[in-house]
Amino acid sequence: MDPNGSRPSDEAIVASDRRRRAFTFVVLLGVVSLFADMTYEAGRSINGPYLALLGAGSLAVGIVAGAGEFLGYLIRLFSGNAVDRRGAYWTTAIIGYVINLFAVPALALAGNWPAAAVLMIAERVGKGLRNPPRDVMLSAAGSVVGQGRVFGFHEAMDQIGATLGPLLVALVLALRGTYRHAYGLLLIPATIAVAVVIVGRVVFPKPERFESDGNKGGTATEGPQRFSSTYWIYLAAMMLVAAGFADFPLIAFHFSKAQIVTPGMIPVVYAVAMTVDALSALLLGALFDRIGALTMVAGVAMALFFGPLVFGFRGAGSMPAAFVGMAIWGLGMGAHESVMGAIVAKIVPFRSRGRAYGLFNAGYGAAWFAGSALLGYLYGVSVPALIAFSVVVQAASLPFLIAVARRFKASPSGTKSS
């Protein structure tokens, strides 16, 4: 009953049930992501040394890593387009999860480095295949629960898994286990993740109905549409952000070379960043549902300062600055991984979101790859130039993000922006 003692209407009951089911669906996919990230992030933490152990040189390691990332982002274009045309969200996602996750424990059976390389590349391709349909399904639930909350919660679960996985591998190695033992043990979280995603398919066979039920405009049944100018402005902005955002391997290289932290402390610094990432994803996701795209403006503006703090100091006395810089870096990552996907869901109709996520992720990944290569080059030439490039390129995204935020204000639904 409501406060006046009357019974809730049938419409209120239906809305409450829809919200409960949408929230359950988001939690279920969050559990999948926790165990999935636990699996492949654990594997990625030892892939380099494992390839070297099998006889691969540094060039081969670099090519394998680069090829995996490139193909993983490239296939998102095809995966996103396919799910928009066919609506096979679960089928595409499950195939992707199976390839993505079972390729990791299979590395325990690799007899030589080329075989291991194929499995490592397959893992990235599987992830690229399943990401667009997963994000589309999450966005459907987000139309009921709130896009920011949904993507923020999902990113938090990602980072919990991304922290637990490498710690599990470290424990295995500390107990004098081998790399093969570590990879083999990862069959457990991989199996759990795939089992839970299959349960999701059974319990929620048509997650796209969350969108059609929650939006009387019927965006879930419209055919693919051309993307609005808001989408392209937003993509350009986030490509600038990605190009100027340093990847952790370069940061870890700097910490070691500049003797800022000991090698044993580098994982601790990374864990601090991942903790901030998870917490900020939750907070920024909830804030997005209140103030819209201004959340991303604030996140990017605050993250500008990680470069000077992380790369601007040398020597052991700079450890406090390094921790603060990595915390800010983690905040930026939390904004990227939570608010970024939520904004796409707001500015693209449902039936075009597979293509939208696929193209967006491909563009973002390409800019990240190119920016990382340039930052690596600049590090060897001039650290001040690296810092300047990082700050200036990210700052250049702010006018574009502000323009997107203004369009949100003019059109709260986002889907009618021109």
MARMI-43103 format. One record per residue (C-alpha): residue in three letters; chain; x, y, z. Coordinates in pm, whole numbers, plus 50000, padded with zeros to 5 digits. Example, Ala and Ser with C-alpha at 12.3 -4.5 7.8 and 13.67 -1.06 7.14 Angstrom:
- ALA  A  51230  49550  50780
- SER  A  51367  49894  50714
//
This chain:
- MET  A  50000  50000  50000
- ASP  A  50102  50362  49946
- PRO  A  50126  50617  50233
- ASN  A  49756  50702  50194
- GLY  A  49656  50342  50254
- SER  A  49548  50266  49897
- ARG  A  49673  49972  49695
- PRO  A  49937  50034  49428
- SER  A  49803  50042  49075
- ASP  A  49861  49758  48829
- GLU  A  50087  49989  48630
- ALA  A  50301  50060  48937
- ILE  A  50329  49688  49010
- VAL  A  50436  49614  48654
- ALA  A  50693  49898  48665
- SER  A  50832  49773  48996
- ASP  A  50860  49417  48865
- ARG  A  51031  49538  48546
- ARG  A  51282  49735  48749
- ARG  A  51350  49437  48977
- ARG  A  51408  49205  48682
- ALA  A  51631  49459  48508
- PHE  A  51840  49498  48822
- THR  A  51868  49119  48860
- PHE  A  51983  49097  48499
- VAL  A  52252  49362  48555
- VAL  A  52379  49182  48866
- LEU  A  52391  48853  48675
- LEU  A  52601  49004  48394
- GLY  A  52815  49170  48661
- VAL  A  52893  48828  48808
- VAL  A  52982  48705  48459
- SER  A  53222  48997  48414
- LEU  A  53382  48945  48754
- PHE  A  53479  48585  48674
- ALA  A  53558  48668  48310
- ASP  A  53799  48947  48405
- MET  A  53943  48726  48676
- THR  A  54025  48473  48404
- TYR  A  54171  48676  48121
- GLU  A  54336  48951  48324
- ALA  A  54512  48683  48528
- GLY  A  54629  48527  48204
- ARG  A  54742  48859  48058
- SER  A  54951  48926  48370
- ILE  A  55181  48632  48281
- ASN  A  55142  48604  47901
- GLY  A  55467  48790  47829
- PRO  A  55693  48581  48057
- TYR  A  55518  48263  47939
- LEU  A  55589  48340  47573
- ALA  A  55951  48410  47662
- LEU  A  55971  48079  47850
- LEU  A  55845  47901  47538
- GLY  A  56119  48063  47330
- ALA  A  55959  48376  47186
- GLY  A  56170  48691  47146
- SER  A  56072  49045  47239
- LEU  A  55963  49121  46882
- ALA  A  55729  48821  46880
- VAL  A  55583  48919  47218
- GLY  A  55514  49271  47091
- ILE  A  55358  49148  46767
- VAL  A  55133  48901  46950
- ALA  A  55012  49167  47194
- GLY  A  54958  49425  46920
- ALA  A  54787  49183  46681
- GLY  A  54554  49059  46953
- GLU  A  54444  49409  47048
- PHE  A  54404  49517  46685
- LEU  A  54193  49216  46585
- GLY  A  53995  49237  46909
- TYR  A  53888  49593  46830
- LEU  A  53843  49530  46457
- ILE  A  53599  49244  46507
- ARG  A  53376  49469  46719
- LEU  A  53278  49649  46400
- PHE  A  53145  49325  46250
- SER  A  53001  49193  46576
- GLY  A  52809  49514  46647
- ASN  A  52670  49532  46294
- ALA  A  52568  49165  46303
- VAL  A  52370  49190  46627
- ASP  A  52186  49499  46499
- ARG  A  52083  49314  46184
- ARG  A  52001  48977  46337
- GLY  A  51929  49053  46703
- ALA  A  52130  48745  46811
- TYR  A  52252  48910  47129
- TRP  A  52290  48601  47344
- THR  A  52423  48374  47071
- THR  A  52697  48617  46973
- ALA  A  52782  48695  47334
- ILE  A  52803  48329  47441
- ILE  A  53025  48234  47145
- GLY  A  53250  48527  47231
- TYR  A  53268  48434  47600
- VAL  A  53353  48072  47519
- ILE  A  53641  48172  47290
- ASN  A  53755  48455  47518
- LEU  A  53765  48252  47838
- PHE  A  53852  47894  47746
- ALA  A  54148  48010  47537
- VAL  A  54317  48112  47864
- PRO  A  54331  47777  48049
- ALA  A  54409  47610  47714
- LEU  A  54745  47789  47729
- ALA  A  54850  47529  47987
- LEU  A  54855  47278  47700
- ALA  A  55052  47492  47454
- GLY  A  55368  47311  47354
- ASN  A  55540  47599  47175
- TRP  A  55514  47976  47151
- PRO  A  55329  47992  46815
- ALA  A  55051  47775  46961
- ALA  A  55038  47997  47267
- ALA  A  55032  48306  47046
- VAL  A  54728  48176  46856
- LEU  A  54541  48119  47184
- MET  A  54634  48465  47316
- ILE  A  54509  48629  46998
- ALA  A  54193  48415  47009
- GLU  A  54126  48539  47363
- ARG  A  54130  48901  47242
- VAL  A  53912  48819  46941
- GLY  A  53659  48644  47165
- LYS  A  53640  48949  47389
- GLY  A  53589  49175  47088
- LEU  A  53313  48947  46959
- ARG  A  53109  48948  47279
- ASN  A  53147  49309  47392
- PRO  A  52898  49484  47157
- PRO  A  52605  49246  47225
- ARG  A  52678  49255  47597
- ASP  A  52681  49635  47601
- VAL  A  52358  49651  47402
- MET  A  52187  49417  47650
- LEU  A  52318  49621  47942
- SER  A  52190  49940  47781
- ALA  A  51843  49786  47752
- ALA  A  51839  49724  48127
- GLY  A  51986  50070  48177
- SER  A  51675  50225  48022
- VAL  A  51492  50096  48330
- VAL  A  51753  50114  48608
- GLY  A  51962  50408  48482
- GLN  A  52242  50392  48224
- GLY  A  52505  50540  48454
- ARG  A  52428  50303  48740
- VAL  A  52429  50002  48509
- PHE  A  52762  50072  48339
- GLY  A  52918  50196  48663
- PHE  A  52823  49878  48850
- HIS  A  52947  49665  48561
- GLU  A  53285  49839  48556
- ALA  A  53318  49794  48933
- MET  A  53260  49420  48897
- ASP  A  53513  49415  48610
- GLN  A  53779  49569  48829
- ILE  A  53715  49338  49122
- GLY  A  53781  49046  48889
- ALA  A  54079  49223  48730
- THR  A  54233  49259  49076
- LEU  A  54155  48909  49207
- GLY  A  54280  48725  48897
- PRO  A  54642  48847  48898
- LEU  A  54654  48803  49276
- LEU  A  54547  48440  49231
- VAL  A  54824  48386  48976
- ALA  A  55076  48555  49205
- LEU  A  54972  48319  49484
- VAL  A  55018  48012  49262
- LEU  A  55366  48127  49162
- ALA  A  55454  48219  49521
- LEU  A  55366  47862  49622
- ARG  A  55616  47746  49358
- GLY  A  55359  47651  49103
- THR  A  55437  47685  48734
- TYR  A  55281  47903  48466
- ARG  A  55099  47594  48339
- HIS  A  54951  47537  48686
- ALA  A  54834  47898  48696
- TYR  A  54670  47880  48352
- GLY  A  54509  47546  48437
- LEU  A  54360  47683  48757
- LEU  A  54190  47957  48557
- LEU  A  53960  47693  48408
- ILE  A  53753  47730  48727
- PRO  A  53654  48100  48695
- ALA  A  53622  48057  48316
- THR  A  53371  47775  48361
- ILE  A  53178  47971  48624
- ALA  A  53151  48273  48395
- VAL  A  53027  48070  48097
- ALA  A  52782  47878  48316
- VAL  A  52635  48201  48454
- VAL  A  52601  48358  48111
- ILE  A  52411  48048  47993
- VAL  A  52184  48081  48297
- GLY  A  52127  48442  48193
- ARG  A  52025  48323  47847
- VAL  A  51767  48086  48001
- VAL  A  51626  48330  48259
- PHE  A  51631  48642  48037
- PRO  A  51590  48516  47678
- LYS  A  51484  48860  47546
- PRO  A  51670  49130  47741
- GLU  A  51596  49379  47463
- ARG  A  51239  49387  47595
- PHE  A  51358  49594  47890
- GLU  A  51407  49878  47643
- SER  A  51073  49842  47463
- ASP  A  50885  49799  47792
- GLY  A  51048  50102  47947
- ASN  A  51026  50337  47647
- LYS  A  50691  50398  47492
- GLY  A  50857  50541  47186
- GLY  A  50942  50186  47085
- THR  A  51310  50233  47005
- ALA  A  51369  49859  47043
- THR  A  51165  49786  46734
- GLU  A  51300  50057  46502
- GLY  A  51537  49966  46222
- PRO  A  51902  50080  46215
- GLN  A  51938  50454  46174
- ARG  A  52215  50694  46079
- PHE  A  52414  50820  46373
- SER  A  52353  51174  46489
- SER  A  52617  51446  46482
- THR  A  52626  51420  46861
- TYR  A  52756  51065  46827
- TRP  A  53038  51169  46595
- ILE  A  53136  51465  46814
- TYR  A  53144  51235  47115
- LEU  A  53351  50972  46931
- ALA  A  53604  51238  46827
- ALA  A  53628  51362  47186
- MET  A  53689  51018  47333
- MET  A  53947  50934  47068
- LEU  A  54142  51240  47182
- VAL  A  54110  51127  47543
- ALA  A  54229  50776  47453
- ALA  A  54527  50906  47254
- GLY  A  54655  51107  47551
- PHE  A  54587  50849  47821
- ALA  A  54903  50651  47903
- ASP  A  54874  50275  47933
- PHE  A  54991  50113  48257
- PRO  A  55283  49915  48105
- LEU  A  55451  50247  48012
- ILE  A  55381  50385  48359
- ALA  A  55523  50070  48521
- PHE  A  55829  50096  48296
- HIS  A  55880  50455  48415
- PHE  A  55839  50362  48782
- SER  A  56106  50095  48744
- LYS  A  56350  50295  48531
- ALA  A  56321  50613  48738
- GLN  A  56342  50407  49060
- ILE  A  56028  50566  49198
- VAL  A  55895  50243  49347
- THR  A  56050  49900  49389
- PRO  A  55943  49625  49148
- GLY  A  55751  49452  49426
- MET  A  55550  49768  49493
- ILE  A  55440  49823  49132
- PRO  A  55149  49573  49161
- VAL  A  55044  49753  49481
- VAL  A  55034  50086  49297
- TYR  A  54828  49923  49024
- ALA  A  54592  49775  49283
- VAL  A  54539  50125  49426
- ALA  A  54447  50250  49079
- MET  A  54206  49960  49019
- THR  A  54038  50022  49355
- VAL  A  53987  50388  49266
- ASP  A  53865  50276  48922
- ALA  A  53596  50053  49074
- LEU  A  53478  50310  49329
- SER  A  53478  50601  49085
- ALA  A  53285  50394  48829
- LEU  A  53006  50345  49082
- LEU  A  53002  50709  49192
- LEU  A  53035  50862  48845
- GLY  A  52776  50622  48705
- ALA  A  52522  50734  48964
- LEU  A  52617  51099  48906
- PHE  A  52566  51056  48531
- ASP  A  52202  50963  48588
- ARG  A  52161  51301  48762
- ILE  A  52363  51547  48553
- GLY  A  52427  51362  48226
- ALA  A  52737  51408  48010
- LEU  A  52882  51678  48238
- THR  A  53005  51381  48442
- MET  A  53246  51288  48165
- VAL  A  53362  51649  48136
- ALA  A  53447  51647  48506
- GLY  A  53615  51305  48487
- VAL  A  53838  51401  48195
- ALA  A  53924  51739  48350
- MET  A  54038  51576  48675
- ALA  A  54234  51304  48493
- LEU  A  54445  51567  48313
- PHE  A  54673  51584  48615
- PHE  A  54784  51221  48625
- GLY  A  55061  51279  48366
- PRO  A  55255  51549  48555
- LEU  A  55226  51351  48879
- VAL  A  55318  51012  48736
- PHE  A  55591  51115  48490
- GLY  A  55702  51451  48630
- PHE  A  55905  51325  48923
- ARG  A  56198  51088  48961
- GLY  A  56351  50900  49250
- ALA  A  56217  50719  49554
- GLY  A  56105  51046  49712
- SER  A  55838  51075  49444
- MET  A  55640  50775  49563
- PRO  A  55361  50987  49722
- ALA  A  55317  51175  49394
- ALA  A  55312  50844  49209
- PHE  A  55034  50710  49431
- VAL  A  54829  51028  49388
- GLY  A  54889  51025  49014
- MET  A  54783  50662  48985
- ALA  A  54469  50732  49190
- ILE  A  54380  51009  48943
- TRP  A  54462  50771  48656
- GLY  A  54224  50517  48810
- LEU  A  53952  50783  48835
- GLY  A  53996  50855  48465
- MET  A  53969  50486  48381
- GLY  A  53654  50461  48592
- ALA  A  53499  50746  48393
- HIS  A  53599  50592  48061
- GLU  A  53463  50248  48140
- SER  A  53134  50353  48302
- VAL  A  53011  50688  48170
- MET  A  53149  50631  47819
- GLY  A  52915  50342  47743
- ALA  A  52622  50508  47919
- ILE  A  52644  50815  47695
- VAL  A  52639  50601  47380
- ALA  A  52320  50436  47507
- LYS  A  52163  50778  47551
- ILE  A  52242  50918  47207
- VAL  A  52180  50611  46988
- PRO  A  51846  50430  46939
- PHE  A  51841  50070  47056
- ARG  A  51841  49902  46714
- SER  A  52157  50087  46613
- ARG  A  52351  50038  46935
- GLY  A  52538  49727  46826
- ARG  A  52692  49918  46535
- ALA  A  52739  50221  46759
- TYR  A  52930  50028  47027
- GLY  A  53130  49835  46772
- LEU  A  53241  50146  46583
- PHE  A  53295  50347  46900
- ASN  A  53510  50080  47063
- ALA  A  53709  50033  46744
- GLY  A  53778  50405  46713
- TYR  A  53860  50438  47082
- GLY  A  54092  50135  47066
- ALA  A  54269  50256  46752
- ALA  A  54331  50597  46912
- TRP  A  54453  50429  47231
- PHE  A  54695  50211  47033
- ALA  A  54830  50502  46826
- GLY  A  54856  50726  47133
- SER  A  55034  50458  47335
- ALA  A  55289  50410  47057
- LEU  A  55353  50785  47035
- LEU  A  55377  50822  47413
- GLY  A  55627  50537  47420
- TYR  A  55834  50713  47154
- LEU  A  55816  51047  47335
- TYR  A  55927  50884  47660
- GLY  A  56257  50792  47497
- VAL  A  56297  51141  47350
- SER  A  56165  51383  47613
- VAL  A  55956  51314  47921
- PRO  A  55835  51678  47937
- ALA  A  55715  51640  47577
- LEU  A  55525  51325  47678
- ILE  A  55357  51509  47964
- ALA  A  55268  51805  47740
- PHE  A  55123  51579  47472
- SER  A  54916  51384  47726
- VAL  A  54771  51697  47887
- VAL  A  54712  51896  47567
- VAL  A  54547  51616  47369
- GLN  A  54312  51523  47653
- ALA  A  54231  51889  47718
- ALA  A  54145  51927  47348
- SER  A  53855  51686  47404
- LEU  A  53685  51912  47658
- PRO  A  53518  52156  47412
- PHE  A  53370  51857  47227
- LEU  A  53250  51696  47549
- ILE  A  53097  52025  47663
- ALA  A  52910  52045  47331
- VAL  A  52777  51693  47388
- ALA  A  52674  51788  47742
- ARG  A  52485  52092  47613
- ARG  A  52295  51874  47367
- PHE  A  52202  51645  47655
- LYS  A  52062  51943  47837
- ALA  A  51859  52043  47536
- SER  A  51742  51687  47469
- PRO  A  51748  51475  47790
- SER  A  51656  51154  47613
- GLY  A  51957  51194  47390
- THR  A  51805  50995  47108
- LYS  A  51672  51295  46917
- SER  A  51991  51500  46910
- SER  A  52077  51612  46560
//
